[in-house]
Amino acid sequence: MILELIPALFIIRYKRFFADVLINGELVTSHTPNTGSMKTCLEKDDPCWVSPAENPERKLNITFDYQNRSTQSNSSLDSKNSL
């Protein structure tokens, strides 16, 4: 499966599965498939990539897939996705 990736900026992660991101200046709440803490991986305004949900009936219609830190390469947040 090829993901339709949308560039965004990471804002904040909360409640384990939620992350707010900015897409074209609009604040959007996305689903985060990674259940780990990730406190050392994510910083406000980090570039990231999100994708539309496969299931149109899912509560959060955007998935937070990849992030990029200036000191790191791209990192997948979901083990089923590869770079």
N, C-alpha and C positions, 0 to 999 in steps of 0.2 A: 504494500500500500504506500502511495506517495502522499505525504502530508501537504496541505495547502498552508504554508507558513506565512504568518503576518508579523512584520516587525512591530515591536512595542518597547515600552520602558517599564521596568519593574518598579512598583511603588512600595508595597508592603504585603507580607504573608501573615495570615491569621487563621484561627480555628482549624488548623491542621491541613485542610483541603482547599482553602480559599487564598487567592492572591489577587491583589488589585494591580492592574497594569494600565498604562496609557497607550491607547491606539489612536493615532491621528488627533491627539489632544483630548480624547474622550476617555474618562475613567471607566474601566470595565472590570467586573469581578470575574475571575477565571477559576477553573478547577485545577488543582495541583495534584497529580497522581502520586507524587512522592510523599510518603508518610513520615520520612525522617525529619530531623530538626532543620538542617540546612542553614543554620545561623551563620556559619562561616562561608557559605556559598553566595548568599544574596545580599546585595546592598542597594539602597534606594537609587534610582535612576540608572541601574545596570541595563544595558541592551538585552532584550529577550525576544523570543519568538513564540507566538501562540497559534493555535489552529481552531477552526470551527469543529464543534462536536460532531461525531458520526451519528449520534442519536438525536434527532431534532426535538424529541420530547424531554431531553435531559434538562434539569433545572438550570444548570450553568452551561450556556451554549458555546463557551470558549474554553480551550484547554491550554494551560501553561506548559509548553513542551521543552524549550531550550533556554538557557541563559548564557551570557558571556560577560566575564569580568575582564577588565583591562589587563590584569595580570595572568589570566588563564585563557585557555581555548574554550570553544563551545562545550557545554555540558548538557547531556540529556537528563531531563527530570523524570523520565518514564523509561523503565527498563525494556519495554517492548519497542521503543524507538531507537534506531541507531543513527549515527551521524554519517 
